Amino acid sequence: MSSAGGIRPQVIRTERLDLMPLRIDHAAEMASVLADPELYAFIGGAPLTPEELRTRYERMLAGPPDPEMSWCNWVIRLSGEASLVGTVQATLSPAYPGPIAEIAWIVGTDWQQRGIATEAARGLVDWLRRKPVRAVLAHIHPDHHASTAVATAAGLRPTDQWHDGERTWRLTLDRTTG
C-alpha cells in the first residue's frame, strides 16, 4: 500500500482558470465568495465569517493528523483576473490497491452556470492522473444535479455506494499508461 502523505497542491492551470494552492490570507475574500446560504443547500453548513474561515484554513493547512494522508486545497481564480470564484479540494488517503483522492468543488453563486466548476474539476482530475492515485471519488447529494453534471464531465460515474446520504461517484485511473 503506498502513502498519499507526500502529495502537496501545486498551481493547476486550465484554459480559463488558475487553481492556486490555498493560503490563509484567502479567507477574507473567500468568505465573500461563499456567503450565499443557498450554496449550502445540499452540502449542509452555513456561510462562515472571515475569521471563522481563517481558522478553518489554518486547520486545513496544518494538514491531517494521519501522516499517510494529504489535504490538497485550492482557490479558483479566473485567469488574468484578481478575484477568486470558488475552491476545489482533494483528500488523498492510502487504500488498497493504492491511494484514492476524494474531491469536492464549490463555486460562488455569482460565477455559477459558466462551466467553472466543470473546468476546475477536470483540471484537478488531470493533475491527480499524474500522481500515484488509483481512483478519484466524489460524494454527491442525489438531488444536486449541477454537481452530478460536473462529476460526469470530469469522468466520474455513479456507484451503488452511499456515504452520509450522498452517492459515491468514482473514476478508476489507469496506471498502465504514463
DRENDO-1510 file (C-alpha; in Angstrom, 1 decimal, always signed):
<recs>
REC; n; res; u; v; w
REC; 1; MET; +0.0; +0.0; +0.0 .
REC; 2; SER; +1.5; +3.4; -0.9 .
REC; 3; SER; +1.3; +6.6; +1.0 .
REC; 4; ALA; -0.6; +9.6; -0.2 .
REC; 5; GLY; +1.0; +11.7; +2.6 .
REC; 6; GLY; +3.7; +13.3; +0.4 .
REC; 7; ILE; +1.3; +14.9; -2.2 .
REC; 8; ARG; +1.1; +18.7; -1.9 .
REC; 9; PRO; -1.1; +21.1; -4.0 .
REC; 10; GLN; +0.6; +22.8; -6.9 .
REC; 11; VAL; -0.7; +25.5; -9.3 .
REC; 12; ILE; -3.0; +24.0; -11.8 .
REC; 13; ARG; -3.8; +26.0; -15.0 .
REC; 14; THR; -6.7; +25.3; -17.3 .
REC; 15; GLU; -7.9; +27.2; -20.4 .
REC; 16; ARG; -9.7; +29.8; -18.3 .
REC; 17; LEU; -8.7; +29.1; -14.7 .
REC; 18; ASP; -5.8; +29.2; -12.3 .
REC; 19; LEU; -6.2; +26.8; -9.3 .
REC; 20; MET; -3.9; +28.3; -6.7 .
REC; 21; PRO; -2.9; +26.5; -3.5 .
REC; 22; LEU; -4.9; +27.7; -0.6 .
REC; 23; ARG; -3.4; +30.3; +1.7 .
REC; 24; ILE; -4.7; +31.7; +5.0 .
REC; 25; ASP; -4.9; +35.2; +3.5 .
REC; 26; HIS; -7.5; +33.9; +1.0 .
REC; 27; ALA; -10.1; +33.7; +3.9 .
REC; 28; ALA; -11.4; +37.2; +3.7 .
REC; 29; GLU; -12.2; +37.1; +0.0 .
REC; 30; MET; -13.4; +33.6; +0.1 .
REC; 31; ALA; -15.9; +34.4; +2.9 .
REC; 32; SER; -17.5; +36.9; +0.5 .
REC; 33; VAL; -17.4; +34.4; -2.4 .
REC; 34; LEU; -19.1; +31.7; -0.3 .
REC; 35; ALA; -21.5; +34.0; +1.6 .
REC; 36; ASP; -24.7; +32.9; -0.2 .
REC; 37; PRO; -26.6; +30.5; +2.2 .
REC; 38; GLU; -28.0; +28.7; -0.9 .
REC; 39; LEU; -24.6; +27.2; -1.6 .
REC; 40; TYR; -25.1; +25.0; +1.5 .
REC; 41; ALA; -28.5; +23.6; +0.5 .
REC; 42; PHE; -27.0; +20.2; -0.4 .
REC; 43; ILE; -23.8; +20.1; +1.5 .
REC; 44; GLY; -25.0; +21.4; +4.8 .
REC; 45; GLY; -23.5; +24.1; +6.9 .
REC; 46; ALA; -23.7; +27.9; +6.6 .
REC; 47; PRO; -21.5; +30.7; +5.4 .
REC; 48; LEU; -18.6; +31.4; +7.7 .
REC; 49; THR; -17.3; +34.8; +8.7 .
REC; 50; PRO; -13.8; +35.8; +7.5 .
REC; 51; GLU; -12.4; +35.0; +11.0 .
REC; 52; GLU; -14.1; +31.6; +11.1 .
REC; 53; LEU; -12.9; +30.7; +7.6 .
REC; 54; ARG; -9.4; +31.9; +8.5 .
REC; 55; THR; -9.5; +29.4; +11.5 .
REC; 56; ARG; -10.7; +26.6; +9.2 .
REC; 57; TYR; -8.0; +27.4; +6.7 .
REC; 58; GLU; -5.3; +27.3; +9.4 .
REC; 59; ARG; -6.5; +23.8; +10.4 .
REC; 60; MET; -6.6; +22.7; +6.8 .
REC; 61; LEU; -3.1; +24.0; +6.0 .
REC; 62; ALA; -1.7; +22.3; +9.2 .
REC; 63; GLY; -2.6; +19.0; +7.5 .
REC; 64; PRO; -4.3; +15.9; +8.5 .
REC; 65; PRO; -3.3; +14.1; +11.8 .
REC; 66; ASP; -2.6; +11.0; +9.8 .
REC; 67; PRO; +0.8; +11.3; +8.0 .
REC; 68; GLU; -0.3; +8.8; +5.4 .
REC; 69; MET; -2.9; +11.3; +4.2 .
REC; 70; SER; -2.7; +14.7; +2.3 .
REC; 71; TRP; -5.2; +17.5; +2.2 .
REC; 72; CYS; -4.8; +19.5; -1.0 .
REC; 73; ASN; -6.9; +22.6; -1.3 .
REC; 74; TRP; -7.0; +25.3; -4.0 .
REC; 75; VAL; -8.9; +28.5; -4.7 .
REC; 76; ILE; -10.2; +29.1; -8.2 .
REC; 77; ARG; -9.3; +32.3; -9.9 .
REC; 78; LEU; -10.3; +33.3; -13.4 .
REC; 79; SER; -7.1; +33.6; -15.5 .
REC; 80; GLY; -6.0; +37.2; -15.8 .
REC; 81; GLU; -8.3; +38.4; -13.1 .
REC; 82; ALA; -7.5; +39.1; -9.5 .
REC; 83; SER; -10.8; +37.9; -7.9 .
REC; 84; LEU; -11.4; +34.4; -6.5 .
REC; 85; VAL; -14.6; +32.5; -7.5 .
REC; 86; GLY; -14.5; +29.2; -5.6 .
REC; 87; THR; -12.5; +26.2; -4.3 .
REC; 88; VAL; -11.6; +22.7; -5.2 .
REC; 89; GLN; -10.1; +20.1; -2.9 .
REC; 90; ALA; -8.7; +16.6; -2.8 .
REC; 91; THR; -8.3; +14.4; +0.3 .
REC; 92; LEU; -5.7; +11.8; -0.5 .
REC; 93; SER; -5.6; +8.7; +1.6 .
REC; 94; PRO; -4.0; +5.2; +1.4 .
REC; 95; ALA; -6.2; +2.4; +0.3 .
REC; 96; TYR; -5.9; -1.0; -1.3 .
REC; 97; PRO; -4.7; -1.3; -4.0 .
REC; 98; GLY; -3.4; +2.2; -3.9 .
REC; 99; PRO; -4.1; +5.8; -2.8 .
REC; 100; ILE; -7.5; +7.4; -3.5 .
REC; 101; ALA; -8.5; +11.0; -3.8 .
REC; 102; GLU; -11.9; +12.3; -2.6 .
REC; 103; ILE; -12.6; +15.5; -4.4 .
REC; 104; ALA; -15.1; +18.3; -4.0 .
REC; 105; TRP; -15.7; +21.7; -5.5 .
REC; 106; ILE; -17.8; +24.9; -4.8 .
REC; 107; VAL; -18.2; +28.0; -7.0 .
REC; 108; GLY; -19.7; +31.2; -5.7 .
REC; 109; THR; -23.3; +31.9; -6.8 .
REC; 110; ASP; -22.2; +34.9; -8.9 .
REC; 111; TRP; -19.9; +32.7; -11.1 .
REC; 112; GLN; -22.2; +29.6; -11.5 .
REC; 113; GLN; -23.5; +28.3; -14.8 .
REC; 114; ARG; -20.4; +29.3; -16.7 .
REC; 115; GLY; -18.7; +25.9; -16.6 .
REC; 116; ILE; -16.2; +27.0; -14.0 .
REC; 117; ALA; -16.8; +24.0; -11.6 .
REC; 118; THR; -16.6; +21.6; -14.5 .
REC; 119; GLU; -13.3; +23.1; -15.8 .
REC; 120; ALA; -11.8; +23.2; -12.3 .
REC; 121; ALA; -12.8; +19.6; -11.5 .
REC; 122; ARG; -11.4; +18.4; -14.9 .
REC; 123; GLY; -8.2; +20.3; -14.1 .
REC; 124; LEU; -8.0; +18.7; -10.7 .
REC; 125; VAL; -8.6; +15.2; -12.1 .
REC; 126; ASP; -6.0; +15.7; -14.8 .
REC; 127; TRP; -3.5; +16.8; -12.1 .
REC; 128; LEU; -4.4; +13.7; -10.0 .
REC; 129; ARG; -3.7; +11.5; -13.0 .
REC; 130; ARG; +0.0; +12.5; -12.7 .
REC; 131; LYS; +0.1; +11.5; -9.0 .
REC; 132; PRO; +0.2; +8.0; -7.5 .
REC; 133; VAL; -3.6; +7.9; -7.2 .
REC; 134; ARG; -5.6; +4.8; -8.2 .
REC; 135; ALA; -9.1; +6.3; -8.0 .
REC; 136; VAL; -11.0; +9.6; -7.7 .
REC; 137; LEU; -14.2; +9.7; -5.6 .
REC; 138; ALA; -16.8; +12.4; -5.1 .
REC; 139; HIS; -19.8; +12.2; -2.7 .
REC; 140; ILE; -22.8; +14.0; -4.2 .
REC; 141; HIS; -26.4; +14.5; -2.9 .
REC; 142; PRO; -28.7; +12.7; -5.3 .
REC; 143; ASP; -30.7; +15.9; -6.0 .
REC; 144; HIS; -27.7; +18.1; -6.7 .
REC; 145; HIS; -28.0; +17.9; -10.5 .
REC; 146; ALA; -25.3; +20.6; -11.1 .
REC; 147; SER; -22.7; +18.6; -9.2 .
REC; 148; THR; -23.7; +15.3; -10.9 .
REC; 149; ALA; -23.1; +17.1; -14.2 .
REC; 150; VAL; -19.7; +18.3; -13.0 .
REC; 151; ALA; -18.7; +14.8; -11.9 .
REC; 152; THR; -19.9; +13.3; -15.2 .
REC; 153; ALA; -17.9; +15.8; -17.2 .
REC; 154; ALA; -14.8; +15.1; -15.1 .
REC; 155; GLY; -15.1; +11.3; -15.9 .
REC; 156; LEU; -16.6; +10.1; -12.7 .
REC; 157; ARG; -19.5; +7.6; -12.7 .
REC; 158; PRO; -22.1; +6.9; -10.0 .
REC; 159; THR; -21.6; +3.8; -7.9 .
REC; 160; ASP; -24.0; +1.8; -5.7 .
REC; 161; GLN; -22.2; +3.1; -2.6 .
REC; 162; TRP; -23.6; +5.8; -0.4 .
REC; 163; HIS; -21.8; +8.0; +2.2 .
REC; 164; ASP; -23.8; +10.2; +4.6 .
REC; 165; GLY; -26.8; +10.3; +2.3 .
REC; 166; GLU; -24.7; +11.1; -0.8 .
REC; 167; ARG; -24.0; +8.8; -3.7 .
REC; 168; THR; -20.3; +8.0; -4.3 .
REC; 169; TRP; -19.1; +8.7; -7.7 .
REC; 170; ARG; -15.8; +7.1; -8.9 .
REC; 171; LEU; -13.2; +7.3; -11.6 .
REC; 172; THR; -10.6; +4.5; -11.6 .
REC; 173; LEU; -7.4; +5.7; -13.0 .
REC; 174; ASP; -5.5; +3.5; -15.5 .
REC; 175; ARG; -2.0; +3.1; -14.1 .
REC; 176; THR; -0.8; +1.0; -17.0 .
REC; 177; THR; -0.2; +4.2; -19.1 .
REC; 178; GLY; +2.1; +7.0; -18.2 .
</recs>
